[in-house]
Amino acid sequence: MAKYSREIVADVLAATDIVEVLGASVELKPSGSGRFKALCPFHNEKTPSFSVSRDRQMFYCFGCQKSGDAITFLCEYEGLSFIEALRKLADRAGIRLPALTERDNKEDYQRARLLEFGKFAAGFFTDTLNDPLKGGRGRQYLKTRQLKSDTVKQFGLGYAPDGWSNLVDAARAAGFKDALLEVSGLAKRGDRGTVYDFFRNRLMFPIRDVAGNRVAFGGRDLGDSPAKYVNSPESPVYKKGRVLYGLFEARDAMRREKHVILVEGYFDLLRCFDEGLENVLATCGTALTPNQAKLIRRYVPEVVVVFDGDAAGVRAALRGIAVLSGAGLAVRALLLPDGQDPDDFIRQHGPDAFRSLVSEALDFVTFYVRGNAQRLDTIEGRTEVAQEIFTTLANITDALRRDEYLKRAAKELDVDPWICREEFSKFLRRQTSHRTQQSNSEEPVPRVSPQDRNFIATLLHNGTLLEKTQTALADVALEPGTLVEVLKALFDGVGPDAARRLETNAAQGLYAAAVNCDRKDLPENPENLVKEHIMRLKKSALLAEDARILEAIREAEQGKDQARIVELMARKGDLRRQIEAVSTA
């Protein structure tokens, strides 16, 4: 946290009405003098247990026990850092905070500069699109999409011109350093050290977080690139599994309509907004994550998922439906005719026809069974479809909802409801038994962490980073484990028998996965990945030592060895300082 005094923080909170701040995100209802209630935005519930006190300027959930002030809420709800939340409230209250410097806190300073650069880049792309000389390609392409100028302006569409350093040159002139441009993902460094633009000759889509910050960009190629759409890589301010395109713009409409339409592409969403359908979000081709589902659940209880693929695509998309259902969302689904996407369908048939299809969308169980009608002619096919539905229903914790879906499944599959429930119960028991057997097995199938795999692969491909890692961990008493076993093998030198020198199956599996990892699948910023793992390993070692000292203190207390207790307490205090230093590095 930056060195803002307690007095400054207190002044900002004193000038803030927590009810107004939370009321912009949560539907608060009066509940007694100075108190308000709502459904908790942090967990699924049907009866309001989230309470806000205007007098005390605090919130508390009697269900999940989350609590705090307006700053805490913004940090938890919008994913802001402490500094970002404080600044947002200060701006709202008209309080001017001192400028943040790198000396205060490197991480907070970097996040702040990245958000500033995101705003700058969005302005650069928009200005380029509107430039009579530079933006012709972008404007010409937009004409073919027939979007209203208000929609283009609302979403800040822009154009990244052809050429290698247009944005880089403009950013440098504005005072942004090359290192920051690389971290943002909007610039890359070539083999010869030259920094160049990541996006070139592309129509640009700013991607905002829930606070409205431009944290990333998507680009649609306007040339002959094999990658039609590309998104900027993850950064300290952009985690793709925590962001949905259009959420910032759609929030109010989502609350108003009580449901959201989930589409796939940028232009699908823009077409909907163009025609007045504003409760729409886009996944932009990425698989839904639990964090995204929880994000949606904060605003609406129901999702209508729009598919434009064939039955095989719908079958694959069941995973996304399972994620949404697991977050407590009611899910309906819609398959557009003739393989059309929402953009094509609305342009051909009009927005009212699309609204009609959305209103008639089926619950996901009925939709899924009917979408796999060709598989229902055989016993095996119907059994497979039922098992696939059971996999999704297993994520639903609400017993009444789950039972209702089982009734729908029985009806659509033309089986007795009692049999359907029995088979689902057996399915759950098998799942539980399978997990138990895996956990009790002496030789479970090793699960390779993608992050650890990428870390080891990066070290294998980059001798400099391997040497840096070895130096950084040279004096660290690393805790035994799969990753450490592989790391020590790399430090000893990678030879043709490296895998055989690894003693456990898990370590051999990790090493094999890393060796077979394609370089193009590795992160854009390997230095960040390596740094994160070094910090993680250091902290793990320190926490383990801290636990050992705590146990030694207990033994010394039992033996009433006062001198030993004093010595151990001093060591423990030093360790806690080291842990704190590593945590904030």
C-alpha positions as CSV (number, residue, x, y, z in Angstrom):
1,M,0.0,0.0,0.0
2,A,1.3,3.5,-0.8
3,K,2.3,5.8,2.0
4,Y,-1.0,7.6,2.3
5,S,-1.6,8.7,5.9
6,R,-4.4,7.4,8.0
7,E,-5.7,10.9,8.0
8,I,-6.0,11.0,4.2
9,V,-7.8,7.7,4.1
10,A,-10.1,8.8,6.9
11,D,-10.9,12.1,5.1
12,V,-11.8,10.2,1.9
13,L,-14.1,7.8,3.8
14,A,-15.7,10.6,5.8
15,A,-16.6,12.3,2.5
16,T,-18.1,9.1,1.1
17,D,-21.6,7.7,1.6
18,I,-21.3,4.0,1.5
19,V,-25.0,3.6,0.6
20,E,-24.5,5.6,-2.6
21,V,-21.3,3.7,-3.5
22,L,-22.8,0.2,-2.9
23,G,-26.2,1.2,-4.2
24,A,-24.6,1.7,-7.7
25,S,-23.8,-2.0,-7.7
26,V,-26.3,-3.7,-5.3
27,E,-30.0,-3.2,-5.1
28,L,-30.3,-1.9,-1.5
29,K,-33.6,-1.7,0.3
30,P,-34.3,0.2,3.6
31,S,-34.3,-2.0,6.6
32,G,-34.7,0.1,9.7
33,S,-33.1,3.4,10.8
34,G,-30.0,4.0,8.7
35,R,-29.7,0.4,7.6
36,F,-30.2,-1.3,4.2
37,K,-30.4,-4.9,3.1
38,A,-29.7,-6.7,-0.2
39,L,-28.9,-10.1,-1.6
40,C,-25.2,-10.6,-1.0
41,P,-23.1,-9.9,-4.1
42,F,-20.3,-12.3,-2.8
43,H,-22.3,-15.5,-2.5
44,N,-25.5,-17.1,-3.8
45,E,-28.5,-16.7,-1.7
46,K,-32.3,-16.3,-2.0
47,T,-32.9,-14.4,1.3
48,P,-31.1,-11.1,1.8
49,S,-28.4,-11.3,4.4
50,F,-26.2,-8.4,3.2
51,S,-26.5,-5.4,5.5
52,V,-25.2,-1.9,5.1
53,S,-25.1,0.7,7.8
54,R,-25.2,4.3,6.8
55,D,-24.4,5.4,10.4
56,R,-21.3,3.3,10.7
57,Q,-20.4,3.4,7.0
58,M,-19.8,-0.4,7.0
59,F,-21.3,-3.5,5.3
60,Y,-21.6,-7.0,6.7
61,C,-23.0,-10.3,5.3
62,F,-24.5,-12.6,7.9
63,G,-24.2,-15.4,5.4
64,C,-20.6,-15.4,4.2
65,Q,-19.2,-13.0,6.9
66,K,-17.7,-10.6,4.4
67,S,-17.4,-7.1,5.9
68,G,-15.7,-3.8,5.4
69,D,-16.1,-0.2,4.3
70,A,-16.5,1.4,0.9
71,I,-12.8,0.8,0.0
72,T,-13.1,-2.9,1.0
73,F,-16.2,-3.2,-1.1
74,L,-14.6,-1.8,-4.2
75,C,-11.5,-4.0,-3.8
76,E,-13.7,-7.1,-3.4
77,Y,-16.4,-6.3,-5.9
78,E,-14.5,-4.6,-8.7
79,G,-11.2,-6.2,-8.2
80,L,-9.4,-2.9,-7.5
81,S,-6.3,-2.5,-5.5
82,F,-6.4,-0.4,-2.3
83,I,-4.9,2.6,-4.1
84,E,-7.3,2.3,-7.0
85,A,-10.3,2.1,-4.7
86,L,-9.1,5.0,-2.6
87,R,-8.5,7.1,-5.7
88,K,-11.9,6.3,-7.1
89,L,-13.6,7.4,-3.9
90,A,-11.4,10.5,-3.7
91,D,-12.3,11.5,-7.2
92,R,-16.0,10.9,-6.4
93,A,-15.7,13.2,-3.3
94,G,-13.6,15.8,-5.0
95,I,-10.5,15.2,-2.9
96,R,-7.2,15.5,-4.6
97,L,-4.7,12.8,-3.5
98,P,-0.9,13.2,-3.8
99,A,0.5,11.7,-7.0
100,L,1.6,8.1,-6.7
101,T,5.3,7.5,-7.2
102,E,7.3,4.3,-7.8
103,R,9.0,4.9,-4.4
104,D,5.7,4.5,-2.6
105,N,4.8,1.0,-3.9
106,K,6.2,-0.5,-7.1
107,E,3.2,-2.8,-7.8
108,D,0.6,-0.1,-7.2
109,Y,2.6,2.4,-9.2
110,Q,2.9,0.0,-12.1
111,R,-0.9,-0.8,-12.1
112,A,-1.7,2.9,-12.1
113,R,0.7,3.6,-15.0
114,L,-0.8,0.6,-16.9
115,L,-4.3,2.0,-16.5
116,E,-3.1,5.4,-17.6
117,F,-1.4,3.8,-20.6
118,G,-4.6,1.8,-21.4
119,K,-6.5,5.1,-21.6
120,F,-3.8,6.7,-23.7
121,A,-3.7,3.7,-26.1
122,A,-7.5,3.8,-26.5
123,G,-7.3,7.5,-27.3
124,F,-4.5,6.9,-29.8
125,F,-6.5,4.1,-31.6
126,T,-9.7,6.2,-31.7
127,D,-7.8,9.3,-33.0
128,T,-6.1,7.2,-35.7
129,L,-9.5,5.8,-36.8
130,N,-10.9,9.3,-37.1
131,D,-7.7,10.7,-38.8
132,P,-8.5,11.5,-42.5
133,L,-5.2,10.2,-43.7
134,K,-4.4,7.3,-41.3
135,G,-7.7,5.8,-40.5
136,G,-9.1,5.0,-43.9
137,R,-8.9,1.2,-43.7
138,G,-10.6,1.1,-40.4
139,R,-13.4,3.5,-41.4
140,Q,-13.9,1.6,-44.6
141,Y,-14.2,-1.7,-42.8
142,L,-16.7,-0.3,-40.3
143,K,-18.9,0.8,-43.2
144,T,-19.3,-2.8,-44.2
145,R,-20.5,-3.6,-40.6
146,Q,-23.1,-0.9,-40.7
147,L,-22.8,0.2,-37.1
148,K,-24.2,3.5,-35.9
149,S,-21.7,6.1,-35.1
150,D,-23.0,6.3,-31.5
151,T,-22.2,2.6,-31.0
152,V,-18.7,3.0,-32.4
153,K,-18.2,6.0,-30.1
154,Q,-19.7,4.3,-27.0
155,F,-17.4,1.3,-27.2
156,G,-14.4,3.4,-28.2
157,L,-13.5,1.5,-31.4
158,G,-10.3,2.5,-33.0
159,Y,-7.7,1.5,-35.5
160,A,-4.1,0.3,-35.1
161,P,-2.3,1.6,-38.3
162,D,0.0,-0.5,-40.3
163,G,3.7,-0.1,-39.5
164,W,5.9,-1.3,-36.7
165,S,6.1,1.5,-34.1
166,N,3.2,3.9,-34.4
167,L,1.9,3.4,-30.9
168,V,5.3,2.9,-29.4
169,D,6.6,6.2,-30.8
170,A,3.5,8.0,-29.6
171,A,3.7,6.4,-26.1
172,R,7.4,7.3,-25.8
173,A,6.6,10.9,-26.7
174,A,4.0,10.9,-24.0
175,G,6.5,9.8,-21.4
176,F,5.7,6.0,-21.1
177,K,8.7,3.8,-20.8
178,D,9.4,0.8,-23.0
179,A,9.3,-1.6,-20.1
180,L,5.8,-0.5,-19.3
181,L,4.7,-0.9,-22.9
182,E,6.0,-4.5,-22.8
183,V,4.2,-5.3,-19.6
184,S,0.9,-3.9,-21.0
185,G,1.1,-6.4,-23.9
186,L,0.7,-3.7,-26.5
187,A,4.3,-3.8,-27.4
188,K,6.9,-6.6,-27.8
189,R,10.6,-6.7,-27.9
190,G,12.3,-8.4,-30.9
191,D,15.4,-10.6,-30.9
192,R,17.6,-7.5,-31.6
193,G,16.0,-5.6,-28.7
194,T,13.7,-3.4,-30.9
195,V,10.4,-2.6,-29.3
196,Y,7.5,-2.8,-31.7
197,D,3.7,-2.6,-31.8
198,F,1.8,-5.7,-31.0
199,F,-1.3,-4.6,-33.0
200,R,-0.8,-3.5,-36.6
201,N,-3.5,-2.9,-39.3
202,R,-6.3,-4.0,-37.0
203,L,-9.7,-2.6,-36.0
204,M,-9.4,-2.2,-32.2
205,F,-11.8,-3.0,-29.4
206,P,-11.0,-1.6,-25.9
207,I,-11.7,-4.2,-23.2
208,R,-12.9,-2.6,-19.9
209,D,-13.0,-4.0,-16.4
210,V,-16.0,-3.5,-14.2
211,A,-14.6,-0.1,-13.2
212,G,-14.4,1.1,-16.8
213,N,-10.6,1.0,-17.1
214,R,-9.2,0.0,-20.5
215,V,-7.3,-3.1,-19.3
216,A,-6.8,-4.8,-22.7
217,F,-7.6,-4.7,-26.4
218,G,-8.9,-7.0,-29.1
219,G,-7.9,-6.5,-32.7
220,R,-9.6,-7.6,-35.9
221,D,-7.2,-8.0,-38.8
222,L,-7.9,-5.9,-41.8
223,G,-5.2,-7.5,-43.9
224,D,-4.2,-11.1,-44.7
225,S,-3.1,-12.3,-41.2
226,P,-4.1,-15.9,-40.5
227,A,-5.2,-14.7,-37.0
228,K,-8.4,-12.8,-37.7
229,Y,-8.9,-11.8,-34.1
230,V,-6.2,-11.4,-31.5
231,N,-6.4,-10.2,-27.9
232,S,-3.6,-8.5,-26.0
233,P,-1.9,-10.9,-23.5
234,E,-2.6,-11.0,-19.8
235,S,-0.9,-8.3,-17.6
236,P,-1.0,-7.2,-14.0
237,V,-4.3,-5.4,-14.8
238,Y,-5.8,-7.9,-17.2
239,K,-6.7,-11.5,-16.3
240,K,-8.9,-12.8,-19.1
241,G,-10.7,-15.2,-16.9
242,R,-11.9,-12.3,-14.8
243,V,-13.2,-10.0,-17.5
244,L,-16.1,-10.1,-19.9
245,Y,-16.4,-7.8,-23.0
246,G,-19.2,-5.3,-22.6
247,L,-19.9,-5.8,-18.9
248,F,-19.1,-2.1,-18.0
249,E,-21.5,-0.9,-20.7
250,A,-24.2,-3.6,-20.0
251,R,-24.4,-3.4,-16.2
252,D,-27.4,-1.1,-15.8
253,A,-29.4,-2.9,-18.5
254,M,-28.6,-6.2,-16.9
255,R,-30.0,-5.1,-13.6
256,R,-33.0,-3.6,-15.3
257,E,-33.8,-6.7,-17.5
258,K,-32.9,-9.3,-14.8
259,H,-31.1,-11.5,-17.3
260,V,-28.2,-11.3,-19.7
261,I,-27.7,-12.5,-23.2
262,L,-24.3,-14.2,-23.7
263,V,-22.9,-14.1,-27.2
264,E,-19.5,-15.0,-28.6
265,G,-18.1,-12.2,-30.7
266,Y,-17.4,-8.5,-30.5
267,F,-19.7,-7.7,-33.4
268,D,-22.4,-9.9,-32.1
269,L,-22.5,-7.7,-29.0
270,L,-22.1,-4.4,-30.9
271,R,-25.0,-5.3,-33.2
272,C,-27.2,-5.9,-30.2
273,F,-26.3,-2.6,-28.7
274,D,-26.8,-1.0,-32.0
275,E,-30.4,-2.1,-32.0
276,G,-31.2,-1.2,-28.4
277,L,-30.5,-4.6,-26.8
278,E,-28.0,-3.6,-24.1
279,N,-28.2,-6.5,-21.6
280,V,-25.5,-8.4,-23.6
281,L,-22.0,-9.8,-22.8
282,A,-19.5,-11.4,-25.1
283,T,-17.0,-14.2,-24.3
284,C,-14.9,-13.5,-27.4
285,G,-14.0,-17.1,-28.1
286,T,-12.6,-17.9,-24.6
287,A,-13.9,-20.6,-22.3
288,L,-16.1,-19.4,-19.5
289,T,-14.4,-19.5,-16.0
290,P,-16.0,-19.7,-12.5
291,N,-14.8,-16.1,-11.9
292,Q,-16.6,-14.8,-14.9
293,A,-19.8,-16.7,-13.9
294,K,-19.6,-15.2,-10.4
295,L,-19.2,-11.8,-12.0
296,I,-22.4,-12.3,-14.0
297,R,-24.2,-13.5,-10.9
298,R,-23.6,-10.2,-9.2
299,Y,-25.9,-8.5,-11.7
300,V,-28.5,-11.0,-12.8
301,P,-30.0,-14.3,-11.8
302,E,-30.4,-15.7,-15.4
303,V,-28.3,-16.1,-18.5
304,V,-29.5,-16.8,-22.1
305,V,-26.6,-18.4,-24.0
306,V,-26.7,-17.9,-27.7
307,F,-25.0,-20.5,-29.8
308,D,-24.3,-20.3,-33.5
309,G,-22.6,-23.7,-33.9
310,D,-23.7,-27.3,-34.8
311,A,-24.6,-30.1,-32.3
312,A,-20.9,-30.9,-31.7
313,G,-20.3,-27.2,-30.8
314,V,-23.3,-27.3,-28.5
315,R,-22.0,-30.4,-26.8
316,A,-18.7,-28.8,-26.1
317,A,-20.4,-25.7,-24.8
318,L,-22.1,-27.7,-22.1
319,R,-19.0,-27.1,-20.1
320,G,-19.7,-23.4,-20.1
321,I,-23.3,-24.1,-19.1
322,A,-22.0,-26.2,-16.2
323,V,-19.8,-23.3,-15.0
324,L,-22.8,-20.9,-15.1
325,S,-25.1,-23.3,-13.3
326,G,-22.5,-23.9,-10.7
327,A,-22.5,-20.2,-9.9
328,G,-26.2,-20.4,-9.1
329,L,-27.4,-18.9,-12.4
330,A,-30.5,-20.1,-14.2
331,V,-29.5,-20.9,-17.7
332,R,-31.5,-20.9,-20.9
333,A,-30.0,-21.6,-24.4
334,L,-30.7,-20.7,-28.0
335,L,-29.3,-22.0,-31.2
336,L,-29.7,-19.6,-34.2
337,P,-30.9,-21.1,-37.5
338,D,-28.6,-21.9,-40.4
339,G,-25.5,-21.5,-38.4
340,Q,-26.0,-17.7,-38.2
341,D,-24.4,-15.6,-35.5
342,P,-26.4,-12.8,-33.8
343,D,-24.8,-10.2,-36.0
344,D,-25.9,-12.0,-39.2
345,F,-29.3,-12.9,-37.8
346,I,-30.2,-9.4,-36.6
347,R,-29.1,-7.8,-39.9
348,Q,-31.2,-10.3,-41.9
349,H,-34.3,-10.6,-39.7
350,G,-34.3,-7.6,-37.5
351,P,-33.9,-7.1,-33.7
352,D,-37.5,-8.0,-32.9
353,A,-37.1,-11.5,-34.4
354,F,-34.0,-11.9,-32.2
355,R,-35.8,-10.7,-29.1
356,S,-38.6,-13.2,-29.8
357,L,-36.1,-16.1,-30.0
358,V,-34.4,-15.0,-26.8
359,S,-37.7,-14.8,-25.0
360,E,-38.6,-18.3,-26.1
361,A,-35.2,-19.8,-25.3
362,L,-35.4,-23.2,-23.6
363,D,-34.0,-24.2,-20.3
364,F,-30.6,-25.8,-20.9
365,V,-31.7,-29.4,-20.2
366,T,-34.5,-29.3,-22.8
367,F,-32.3,-27.4,-25.2
368,Y,-29.5,-29.9,-24.8
369,V,-31.6,-33.0,-25.3
370,R,-33.4,-31.6,-28.3
371,G,-30.0,-30.4,-29.8
372,N,-28.8,-34.0,-29.6
373,A,-32.0,-35.6,-31.0
374,Q,-30.0,-37.7,-33.5
375,R,-28.3,-39.5,-30.6
376,L,-31.6,-40.5,-28.9
377,D,-32.5,-43.3,-31.3
378,T,-30.3,-45.8,-29.4
379,I,-30.1,-46.8,-25.8
380,E,-26.4,-46.0,-25.7
381,G,-27.0,-42.6,-27.2
382,R,-29.7,-41.7,-24.7
383,T,-27.6,-42.9,-21.8
384,E,-24.7,-40.8,-23.0
385,V,-26.9,-37.7,-23.3
386,A,-28.3,-38.3,-19.8
387,Q,-24.8,-38.8,-18.3
388,E,-23.7,-35.5,-19.9
389,I,-26.6,-33.7,-18.4
390,F,-25.9,-35.3,-15.0
391,T,-22.4,-33.9,-15.2
392,T,-23.8,-30.3,-15.4
393,L,-26.6,-31.0,-12.8
394,A,-24.0,-32.2,-10.3
395,N,-22.7,-28.6,-10.1
396,I,-26.1,-27.3,-8.9
397,T,-26.4,-27.1,-5.2
398,D,-30.0,-25.9,-5.1
399,A,-31.9,-29.2,-4.6
400,L,-35.3,-27.8,-5.8
401,R,-33.8,-26.5,-9.0
402,R,-31.9,-29.7,-9.6
403,D,-35.0,-31.8,-9.1
404,E,-36.9,-29.6,-11.6
405,Y,-34.2,-30.1,-14.2
406,L,-34.3,-33.9,-13.6
407,K,-38.0,-33.8,-14.3
408,R,-37.3,-32.0,-17.6
409,A,-34.6,-34.5,-18.5
410,A,-36.9,-37.4,-17.8
411,K,-39.6,-35.9,-19.9
412,E,-37.4,-35.1,-22.9
413,L,-35.6,-38.4,-22.7
414,D,-38.9,-40.2,-22.3
415,V,-37.9,-42.1,-19.2
416,D,-39.6,-42.6,-15.9
417,P,-38.8,-39.6,-13.5
418,W,-38.1,-42.0,-10.6
419,I,-35.6,-43.9,-12.8
420,C,-34.0,-40.7,-13.8
421,R,-33.5,-39.6,-10.2
422,E,-32.1,-43.0,-9.3
423,E,-29.6,-43.0,-12.1
424,F,-28.6,-39.4,-11.1
425,S,-28.1,-40.6,-7.5
426,K,-25.9,-43.5,-8.7
427,F,-24.0,-41.0,-10.9
428,L,-23.3,-38.8,-7.8
429,R,-22.2,-41.9,-5.8
430,R,-19.8,-43.0,-8.6
431,Q,-18.3,-39.5,-8.8
432,T,-17.8,-39.4,-5.0
433,S,-16.3,-42.9,-5.0
434,H,-14.0,-42.0,-7.9
435,R,-12.7,-38.9,-6.2
436,T,-12.2,-40.9,-2.9
437,Q,-10.3,-43.7,-4.8
438,Q,-8.1,-41.1,-6.5
439,S,-7.3,-39.4,-3.2
440,N,-6.6,-42.7,-1.5
441,S,-4.7,-44.3,-4.3
442,E,-0.9,-44.9,-3.7
443,E,-0.2,-43.9,-7.3
444,P,-2.8,-41.4,-8.5
445,V,-2.5,-40.0,-12.0
446,P,-0.2,-37.0,-11.7
447,R,-2.0,-33.7,-12.6
448,V,0.4,-31.2,-14.2
449,S,-0.1,-27.6,-13.3
450,P,-0.1,-25.5,-16.5
451,Q,1.7,-22.7,-14.6
452,D,4.5,-25.0,-13.4
453,R,4.7,-26.6,-16.8
454,N,5.2,-23.2,-18.4
455,F,7.7,-22.2,-15.8
456,I,9.9,-25.3,-16.3
457,A,9.5,-25.0,-20.1
458,T,10.6,-21.3,-19.9
459,L,13.7,-22.3,-18.0
460,L,14.5,-25.0,-20.4
461,H,14.3,-22.6,-23.3
462,N,16.1,-19.7,-21.6
463,G,19.4,-20.3,-20.0
464,T,19.7,-16.8,-18.6
465,L,16.4,-17.1,-16.7
466,L,17.4,-20.6,-15.5
467,E,20.7,-19.1,-14.1
468,K,18.7,-16.2,-12.5
469,T,16.4,-18.7,-10.8
470,Q,19.2,-20.8,-9.5
471,T,21.0,-17.7,-8.1
472,A,17.8,-16.4,-6.5
473,L,17.0,-19.7,-4.8
474,A,20.6,-20.7,-3.9
475,D,20.3,-19.9,-0.2
476,V,16.6,-21.0,0.1
477,A,15.7,-24.2,2.0
478,L,13.2,-25.2,-0.6
479,E,10.3,-27.4,0.5
480,P,10.2,-30.9,-1.1
481,G,7.7,-31.3,-3.9
482,T,7.2,-32.0,-7.5
483,L,8.3,-28.6,-8.8
484,V,11.3,-28.4,-6.5
485,E,12.4,-31.9,-7.6
486,V,12.4,-30.9,-11.3
487,L,14.0,-27.6,-10.5
488,K,16.9,-29.2,-8.7
489,A,17.4,-31.6,-11.6
490,L,17.6,-28.5,-14.0
491,F,20.1,-26.9,-11.6
492,D,22.3,-30.0,-11.8
493,G,22.3,-29.9,-15.5
494,V,19.8,-31.2,-18.1
495,G,21.1,-34.3,-19.8
496,P,19.6,-37.1,-21.9
497,D,18.8,-39.0,-18.7
498,A,17.2,-36.1,-16.9
499,A,13.8,-37.7,-16.6
500,R,15.2,-40.9,-15.2
501,R,17.0,-38.9,-12.5
502,L,13.6,-37.8,-11.3
503,E,12.3,-40.1,-8.6
504,T,8.5,-39.5,-8.6
505,N,6.0,-40.0,-11.3
506,A,4.6,-36.5,-10.7
507,A,8.1,-34.9,-11.4
508,Q,8.6,-37.0,-14.5
509,G,5.2,-36.0,-15.7
510,L,5.9,-32.3,-15.1
511,Y,9.3,-32.6,-16.8
512,A,7.7,-34.4,-19.8
513,A,5.0,-31.8,-20.2
514,A,7.5,-29.0,-20.1
515,V,9.8,-30.6,-22.6
516,N,6.9,-31.1,-25.0
517,C,5.5,-27.6,-24.5
518,D,5.5,-25.6,-27.7
519,R,7.3,-22.3,-27.4
520,K,4.4,-20.4,-29.0
521,D,2.2,-21.5,-26.1
522,L,4.4,-19.9,-23.5
523,P,3.6,-16.6,-21.9
524,E,4.5,-13.4,-23.6
525,N,6.4,-12.2,-20.6
526,P,8.5,-15.1,-19.3
527,E,10.4,-12.8,-16.8
528,N,7.1,-12.2,-15.0
529,L,6.3,-15.9,-14.8
530,V,9.8,-16.7,-13.4
531,K,9.6,-13.9,-10.9
532,E,6.2,-15.1,-9.6
533,H,7.5,-18.6,-9.2
534,I,10.6,-17.5,-7.4
535,M,8.6,-15.4,-5.0
536,R,6.2,-18.3,-4.4
537,L,8.9,-20.8,-3.7
538,K,10.7,-18.4,-1.3
539,K,7.4,-17.7,0.6
540,S,6.6,-21.4,0.8
541,A,10.0,-22.1,2.3
542,L,9.7,-19.2,4.8
543,L,6.2,-20.3,5.9
544,A,7.4,-23.9,6.4
545,E,10.2,-22.6,8.6
546,D,7.8,-20.4,10.5
547,A,5.6,-23.4,11.2
548,R,8.6,-25.4,12.5
549,I,9.6,-22.5,14.8
550,L,6.1,-22.3,16.1
551,E,6.2,-26.0,17.0
552,A,9.5,-25.5,18.7
553,I,8.1,-22.6,20.7
554,R,5.3,-24.9,22.0
555,E,7.9,-27.5,23.0
556,A,9.9,-24.9,24.8
557,E,6.9,-23.6,26.6
558,Q,6.1,-27.1,27.8
559,G,9.6,-27.5,29.1
560,K,9.5,-24.0,30.6
561,D,12.8,-23.1,28.8
562,Q,12.5,-19.3,28.9
563,A,15.8,-18.6,27.2
564,R,14.9,-20.9,24.3
565,I,11.5,-19.2,24.0
566,V,13.1,-15.7,23.8
567,E,15.5,-17.0,21.1
568,L,12.8,-18.6,19.0
569,M,10.4,-15.6,19.3
570,A,13.2,-13.4,17.9
571,R,13.7,-15.8,15.0
572,K,10.0,-15.9,14.4
573,G,9.8,-12.1,14.3
574,D,12.6,-12.0,11.7
575,L,10.9,-14.7,9.6
576,R,7.6,-12.8,9.6
577,R,9.4,-9.7,8.3
578,Q,11.0,-11.8,5.6
579,I,7.6,-13.3,4.7
580,E,6.1,-9.8,4.5
581,A,9.0,-8.6,2.3
582,V,8.6,-11.5,-0.1
583,S,4.8,-11.0,-0.2
584,T,5.2,-7.3,-1.3
585,A,8.2,-7.8,-3.6
